[in-house]
Amino acid sequence: MSVETAGTALARPIADRIAWALRDGLVLTKRNLLRYVRIPTLLVFSTVQPVMFVLLFRYVFGGSITGLPPGARSYVNYLLPGIFVQTAIFGATQTGVGLAEDLASGIVDRFKSLPTSRSAVLAGRTTADLFRNLFVVLLMTLVGYLVGFRFQDGVVKAILGISLAVLVGFAFSWISAAIGLAIKSLEAVQAASFVWIFPITFASSAFVPLAGMPGWLQAWARNNPVTIWANTLRAFTLGGAYVASTGDSLLALILKSGAWIALILAVFVPVSIRVYRKT
Amino acid sequence: MFVAPARPRYDSPMSERPIILAEGLRKSFGDVHALRGVDLAVAPGTVFGLLGPNGAGKTTAVRILTTLLHPDGGRAEVDGHDVVRDAEALRRVIGLAGQAAAVDPNLTGFENLEMVGRLYHLPVAEARRRSREVLERFGLADAADRPARTYSGGMRRRLDLGASLVGRPKVLFLDEPTTGLDPRSRIELWDVIRELVKDGTTLLLTTQYLEEADVLADRIAVVDLGAVIAEGTADELKAQIGGEVLEIRVSERSRVAEAAGAVLGLVPGGGKVDNNTGEVTLPVGGNGPAILTEAVRRLDAAGITLSDIALRRPTLDDVFLQLTGREVREVERAAPGRARRRRREVEP
C-alpha cells in the first residue's frame, strides 16, 4: 500500500462510500428488476416450475408420505415450507446466470469503467433476485392456499417464515454469483448450478420427513442447512406442537438458521466481490 | 475515399503535459505477451488513433488505461491519475465505449443513459437532463422511450457511445467504435465522433481501418505484437508508406515471377509478390501515374498480359507490410490459440 492510496481513502470517508454503495446498488437493482417488467414471460417461466412442484408433490406424493410430525395435519402443510426453501435456492441460481450474461454482453466492462461502487453490481443483482424470489414465494403461497395449505400460527409468523425463505435465497444468490463470475459461460453456469443444488435441496427434510431415509443419508440430511431452514420455516407455519417435536426451541431454530445464512454471506460476499474485481 | 478532416491537425509535438501517458506498459496472459512495453503520450484535446490488426494489443492497452486490467509492468496515467493507485479518481474523468454495444437491451434508451448518469454519481435531475440532451444530440430522441433491443445495430452503437458521454468525461476511450457496422452507419458514426470531440474532449480510439484513423485522428500509433511500431500524423505515416500503391494482376500465374522482375526495379524498396493470386504490389509514393505508365510499357514489351492494373490508396495491409515485412493476415493466422485464450481481446 502506498501513501497515495491512504490519501485517497481518507479523502472519501467510509460513511460516504457506504452511502454511495447503497445508492449504486439501488440503481442497479432497479435496472435488474425492469427486465421482468419489460419481459413478463421471464417471470412467468420462473414461477411455472415452483407452482408445478407444489401441485405435483401435493398430489403425486401426498398420499404416500407417512410419519408427518405433529401439527402438520396434512402433507401440504408439511410440504409448503420445504418447497419455499427449495424454490428460493433454485431461484438463486439465476443470479449467476444473470451475471454471466452481463459479462458476455460487455456491460460489466462499462460498469467497471464508471466510478461506481465495486460491490454494487453484485448487490444490485442479488437484491433484484431477492425481490423476484419474494414474488415467487408469495405466488406459491397463493397456490398452496388453493390446494389446502394454511398458516397455523398467525400473520406475524407467516411473514417471518416467508422472510426466512427469501433470506436463504439471498445467501445462495451470493454463492451463485461467485460461480457465475468464475465460470462465465452461460450454459456451463446453468449446468454447474444443478450439480450441487439438487443433492442439498432433495437430501433434506424439504419434501419428506428424514425417518424414511437410509441411515447414512439421514446423517447427511440432519446436518444439511436446508433441513434446518425447512424445519425453522415449519416452526413458523405449523406452530407449537411441531416445535416441541423437533427437540429444539423456536429461538434455537431461528439462531441456527440465522447462523447458517450469516456464514454463507460472510464467506461468499467477499469471495464474489473478489472474483468480480479480477474478472 | 478519404473524407476531409473536420478539425485542424495538430502536427506539432506536444507542448503541454500529456493527458494520457503510458510508459513501458507490459501485460501477458499466460505465455501470450499482449503488450511488450508500450509508450503513449496524448495531448489534451486531441484525437489519438491506435491502429493495428486483431490481437495487436489495442484492446489490452485500452483496458489498462480504463482500469479494467492491471498492467504487469510499466505505468500509465490519465489526467494525472495513475491507473492502478488512483483508479477510482481516474474513473470519474473517463468514458468508455467498447466493441460490444454495452447497453441493456431491456431498458429504454433513456433508462440506459439515466442509469449510467446515476452510476457516475450525478443527481437524478442532472442525470435525466443530460440523458435527454445526449439522446437529442445522437438522433435518438424519437426512440428514447423504446427498449434498446428494438434498436438497429447503428442506433445501439450510438446509444452506447452516448452512454460514455453522459458523465461528460475529459477523456474518452472508444475501442473499435465502428467494427461490424455497415459503411453507411460507419460514416454516420464518424460524423458523431467528430462532433463530440469539438468541445475539447480528448479521444483515444482503436481501429483496424487506416481510413478511419486517417479521418478521425490527429495522431496515429501503429501497434503490432504488443508494441508501437510507428507513430505520427496520418500524413507522416502515409509518407512513410509512400503515398499510393500500384497493384498488378498477371493473367498467367506461371509468369508472375517474370512480371515481378520487370517492375520491382521501378521503386527503391521493392514490393510484394503473391504467387497464389498472381498479384504484384508496389508502393509508388507520389509518382503513381509515371510508374504505372512505365510498368505497362515494360510488361507489354515482355509480352505479359494483365487481368488488372490499378493505383490505390494504401491500406493497413500496406502500412503493415512496409513496417513489419509481414501481412496482417499472416499475423492473424499465426496466432489462432491466442484468440481463444483471450476471449475479450478478440476483435470481431
Interface residues (C-beta under 8 A of the other chain):
Chain A: S2 E4 T5 T8 R12 W20 R23 D24 V27 L28 K30 R31 L34 R35 R38 I39 S105 G106 I107 D109 R110 F111 K112 S113 L114 P115 T116 A120
Chain B: R63 T66 T67 L68 D82 R85 D86 E88 A89 R91 R92 I94 G95 L96 G98 Q99 A100 A101 A102 V103 D104 N106 L107 E111 M115 V116 R118 L119 Y120 H121 P147 A163 S164 G167 R344
